[in-house]
């Protein structure tokens, strides 16, 4: 999605005031000099004759993502530039580490190639990946296309959890996330107290939390929007939020992300639940069923976290209702058994919190 600003170097950037400090970086001589060296010596595109900048995605003053199109004698070329309010040299390092672990094109599972880090500008340049996003396929594709995309998303994640070197800090555990988020919601508004207390009661009734298991490097914000399918390669973007956690954290994030995508673009939160089930089944086949024991807790933690964000973002009655929907989903995720009624969503639900997965893969 293009947002707000498009300009050529040498022209004022027409963008929101919060974005101007970021946009000003492109007019700095250091950026132009380093870009010229990159396009000539490393990328072999030739010297820039014209450069256009387009804001792709803002992140509330923390970082902005831009596409920079460069015209040389060989034609137009594009790359991605991320600008940070506080420099993130660690992301450049971990992207190189992931590439060294095998996640680079033309491999089947890849990430974008990090090209250049400019610490004085808080900037990172990386290759632009051309392809079709899993988000668009899930919304607009045929049934078979959606199945294939969900399986590729799952296979990339299983491979990443298996092979990525252990990098990042351990994240807050799911139980603590639920407790902190529910306490925050209760303090914000009384109408959330009933469902939050039910969630906490459900956690107490479920007994001991499943074993934490082995922590792996997690993507941290794994959603359909961050997955690009290009030829035989599945390439995943935006690794800024990496951390160490149980793999169920990424799996839950992606499954809830599919539901939020359906809510946003199809006006139906559960429209793509069957796609989530395909994703989960494929992930389990590609790894093991170990993720299933912790998945209900991980999903509940994500629902409650989204509820907290929605309640804080907007005080309208509509957004408060949308926050309550997330709390209801958290309660469903923590139930010890599927609900009666036989809807598609319940059929392939993983075991409830406190239950053990039955059979080989629990599906």
C-alpha positions in Angstrom: 0.0 0.0 0.0 1.4 3.4 -1.0 1.1 6.0 1.7 1.4 9.7 1.5 4.6 10.7 -0.2 6.3 10.3 -3.5 9.1 12.5 -4.7 12.3 12.8 -6.7 15.6 13.8 -5.1 16.0 17.6 -5.0 12.3 18.2 -4.5 10.4 18.8 -1.3 8.7 15.7 0.1 5.0 16.2 0.6 4.3 14.1 3.6 3.0 14.2 7.2 5.0 16.3 9.6 6.0 13.1 11.6 7.6 11.7 8.4 9.7 14.7 7.4 12.7 13.8 9.5 12.8 10.4 7.8 12.2 11.9 4.3 15.0 14.4 4.8 17.5 11.6 4.9 17.2 11.2 1.2 18.4 14.7 0.6 21.6 14.2 2.6 24.8 14.1 0.6 26.0 11.0 2.6 22.9 9.0 1.5 23.4 10.1 -2.2 27.1 9.2 -2.1 26.5 5.8 -0.6 23.6 5.0 -2.9 25.8 5.9 -5.9 28.6 3.6 -4.7 26.1 0.8 -4.1 24.5 1.0 -7.5 27.8 1.3 -9.4 30.2 -1.1 -7.5 28.0 -3.7 -5.8 24.7 -3.9 -7.8 26.3 -3.0 -11.2 23.3 -0.9 -12.2 25.3 2.1 -13.1 25.4 5.6 -11.9 22.0 7.1 -10.8 20.5 9.5 -13.3 17.2 10.0 -11.5 15.9 8.7 -8.2 12.3 8.5 -6.9 11.3 7.9 -3.3 7.9 6.4 -2.2 6.7 5.9 1.3 5.4 2.4 1.7 4.7 1.9 5.3 5.0 4.2 8.4 5.4 2.8 11.9 4.3 5.5 14.2 7.6 7.5 14.4 9.7 4.4 15.1 10.6 3.4 11.5 9.4 4.0 8.0 9.8 1.8 5.0 10.4 3.4 1.6 10.9 2.2 -2.0 13.7 3.9 -3.8 13.5 3.7 -7.6 16.8 4.4 -9.4 17.1 5.1 -13.1 20.5 4.3 -14.6 21.6 3.8 -18.2 20.4 0.2 -17.8 16.9 1.2 -16.9 14.8 1.5 -13.7 15.7 -0.5 -10.6 14.2 -0.5 -7.1 15.4 -1.2 -3.6 13.9 -0.9 -0.1 15.2 1.6 2.5 14.2 1.4 6.1 14.8 4.5 8.3 14.8 4.3 12.0 14.4 6.9 14.7 16.9 4.9 16.7 19.4 3.0 14.6 19.0 -0.8 14.4 22.4 -2.3 13.4 21.3 -5.6 14.9 18.8 -6.2 12.2 21.4 -5.9 9.5 23.6 -8.4 11.3 20.8 -10.9 11.9 19.7 -10.7 8.3 23.2 -11.6 7.2 23.2 -14.4 9.7 20.0 -15.8 8.4 21.3 -15.6 4.8 24.4 -17.5 5.9 22.1 -20.2 7.4 20.7 -20.7 3.9 17.8 -18.2 3.7 18.7 -16.5 0.4 17.5 -16.7 -3.1 17.4 -18.8 -5.2 16.7 -21.2 -2.3 13.2 -22.3 -1.7 13.0 -20.3 1.6 14.6 -16.9 1.7 14.7 -13.4 3.1 15.7 -10.2 1.3 19.4 -9.6 0.8 20.7 -6.8 3.2 22.7 -4.4 1.0 24.0 -1.6 3.2 23.8 -0.2 6.7 24.3 3.5 7.3 24.5 4.0 11.1 24.8 7.8 11.0 21.5 8.0 9.1 19.7 5.2 10.9 19.2 3.6 7.5 19.3 0.1 6.1 19.1 -0.7 2.4 17.9 -4.1 1.2 16.8 -5.7 -2.0 13.2 -5.3 -3.2 11.4 -8.6 -3.7 9.1 -8.8 -6.6 6.3 -11.3 -6.4 2.8 -11.8 -5.1 2.0 -11.4 -1.4 0.3 -14.2 0.5 -2.1 -11.6 1.7 -3.4 -10.9 -1.8 -3.6 -14.6 -2.6 -5.6 -15.3 0.6 -8.1 -12.5 -0.3 -8.3 -12.8 -4.1 -6.9 -16.2 -5.1 -8.7 -19.4 -6.0 -9.2 -22.1 -3.4 -6.2 -24.1 -4.8 -4.0 -21.0 -4.8 -4.9 -20.2 -1.2 -4.1 -23.8 -0.2 -0.7 -23.7 -2.0 0.1 -20.3 -0.4 -0.8 -21.4 3.1 1.4 -24.5 2.7 4.3 -22.4 1.5 3.9 -20.0 4.4 3.9 -22.9 6.8 6.9 -24.6 5.3 9.0 -21.4 5.4 8.2 -20.9 9.1 9.0 -24.6 10.0 12.3 -24.3 8.1 13.1 -21.0 9.9 12.4 -22.4 13.3 14.5 -25.4 12.5 17.6 -23.7 10.9 17.8 -20.1 12.0 20.6 -19.5 14.4 19.5 -18.6 18.0 19.4 -14.8 18.0 17.5 -12.2 20.0 16.3 -11.8 23.5 13.8 -14.2 25.1 10.3 -12.7 24.9 7.7 -12.4 27.6 5.9 -15.8 28.1 2.3 -16.2 27.0 0.8 -16.5 30.5 2.5 -13.2 31.6 1.3 -11.5 28.4 -2.3 -12.5 29.2 -2.1 -11.3 32.8 -0.5 -8.0 31.9 -2.9 -7.3 29.0 -6.1 -8.2 31.0 -4.9 -6.1 33.9 -4.4 -3.2 31.5 -7.8 -3.7 30.0 -9.6 -3.9 33.4 -7.9 -0.6 34.4 -9.0 1.1 31.2 -12.7 0.4 31.3 -15.0 -1.6 33.4 -16.9 -3.2 30.5 -13.8 -5.4 29.8 -13.6 -6.7 33.4 -16.1 -9.5 33.1 -14.5 -11.2 30.1 -10.9 -10.5 31.4 -11.8 -12.2 34.7 -13.3 -15.2 32.9 -10.0 -15.5 30.9 -8.0 -15.4 34.1 -10.3 -18.0 35.7 -10.0 -20.2 32.7 -6.2 -20.1 33.0 -6.4 -21.1 36.7 -8.9 -23.9 36.0 -6.7 -25.3 33.3 -3.9 -26.3 35.7 -0.1 -26.2 35.0 1.1 -24.4 31.9 2.5 -26.8 29.3 6.3 -27.1 29.4 8.0 -24.1 27.7 9.9 -26.4 25.4 13.0 -25.3 23.4 13.1 -21.7 22.4 13.8 -21.0 18.8 14.4 -17.8 16.9 11.0 -16.4 15.9 10.2 -13.9 13.2 8.1 -11.9 15.7 5.6 -10.4 13.3 4.8 -13.2 10.9 1.7 -12.3 8.9 0.5 -12.9 5.3 1.6 -9.4 4.3 5.2 -10.2 5.1 5.3 -13.3 2.8 6.1 -12.9 -0.9 5.8 -15.8 -3.4 8.2 -15.3 -6.3 8.8 -18.3 -8.6 9.8 -21.3 -6.5 11.0 -19.1 -3.6 9.1 -18.1 -0.6 10.6 -14.8 0.7 9.7 -13.3 4.1 10.1 -9.6 4.8 10.4 -7.4 7.9 12.6 -9.2 10.4 12.8 -6.3 12.8 10.9 -7.9 15.6 12.9 -11.2 15.9 13.2 -12.8 19.3 13.6 -16.1 21.1 10.4 -17.9 22.0 8.5 -21.2 21.6 7.6 -21.7 17.9 3.9 -21.6 18.9 4.3 -17.8 19.2 4.9 -17.3 15.5 2.3 -19.9 14.5 -0.4 -18.2 16.6 0.6 -14.8 15.3 0.1 -15.9 11.7 -3.2 -17.7 12.4 -4.6 -14.6 14.2 -3.1 -12.5 11.4 -5.2 -14.4 8.8 -8.3 -13.7 10.8 -7.5 -10.0 11.1 -6.9 -9.9 7.4 -10.3 -11.5 6.7 -11.9 -9.0 9.1 -10.2 -6.1 7.3 -10.6 -7.0 3.7 -13.5 -9.5 3.6 -15.6 -8.1 6.5 -15.7 -11.5 8.1 -13.4 -12.5 10.9 -13.8 -16.2 10.4 -14.0 -16.2 6.5 -10.5 -17.6 6.2 -10.3 -19.9 9.2 -10.0 -22.9 6.9 -6.9 -21.3 5.4 -5.5 -21.1 9.0 -6.2 -24.8 9.4 -4.4 -25.6 6.2 -1.4 -23.6 7.4 -1.4 -25.3 10.8 -1.7 -28.8 9.3 1.2 -28.1 6.9 3.4 -26.6 9.7 2.9 -29.7 11.8 3.7 -32.0 8.9 6.8 -30.0 8.2 8.0 -29.9 11.8 6.3 -31.9 14.6 3.2 -31.8 16.7 5.0 -30.3 19.6 3.6 -26.8 18.8 0.1 -27.9 19.4 0.3 -28.2 23.2 1.1 -24.6 23.6 -0.9 -23.2 20.7 -4.1 -22.5 22.6 -2.3 -20.4 25.2 -0.3 -18.6 22.4 -3.4 -17.8 20.5 -5.2 -16.5 23.6 -2.2 -14.3 24.4 -2.3 -12.8 20.9 -6.1 -12.2 21.0 -5.8 -10.4 24.4 -2.9 -8.4 23.2 -4.9 -7.3 20.1 -7.8 -6.4 22.4 -5.5 -4.2 24.4 -4.2 -2.4 21.4 -7.7 -1.9 20.0 -9.0 -0.5 23.2 -6.1 1.9 23.5 -6.2 3.0 19.9 -9.7 4.3 19.7 -12.4 5.1 22.3 -15.3 4.7 20.0 -18.0 2.2 20.8 -17.2 0.3 17.6 -13.6 -0.2 18.6 -14.5 -1.2 22.1 -16.8 -3.8 20.6 -14.0 -5.0 18.4 -11.8 -5.3 21.5 -14.5 -7.4 23.2 -14.6 -9.7 20.1 -10.9 -10.5 20.7 -11.6 -11.3 24.3 -14.3 -13.7 23.2 -11.8 -15.4 20.9 -9.3 -15.7 23.7 -12.0 -17.5 25.8 -12.7 -19.9 22.9 -9.0 -20.6 22.4 -8.7 -21.6 26.1 -11.7 -23.9 26.1 -10.7 -27.5 27.0 -12.8 -29.0 24.1 -14.3 -27.9 20.8 -17.7 -26.3 21.0 -20.8 -28.3 19.9 -22.3 -27.3 16.6 -19.7 -28.6 14.1 -18.6 -25.4 12.5 -15.5 -25.5 10.4 -13.6 -23.4 12.9 -14.2 -26.0 15.7 -13.5 -29.1 13.6 -9.8 -28.7 13.2 -9.1 -26.7 16.4 -6.0 -27.8 18.3 -6.5 -29.3 21.7 -7.6 -26.8 24.3 -5.3 -25.3 26.9 -4.5 -28.1 29.4 -5.2 -30.9 27.0 -2.7 -33.2 25.3 -2.7 -33.6 21.5 -4.0 -37.0 20.5 -2.4 -39.1 17.8 0.7 -38.4 15.8 0.1 -34.7 14.9 -3.0 -33.9 16.8 -5.1 -33.0 13.8 
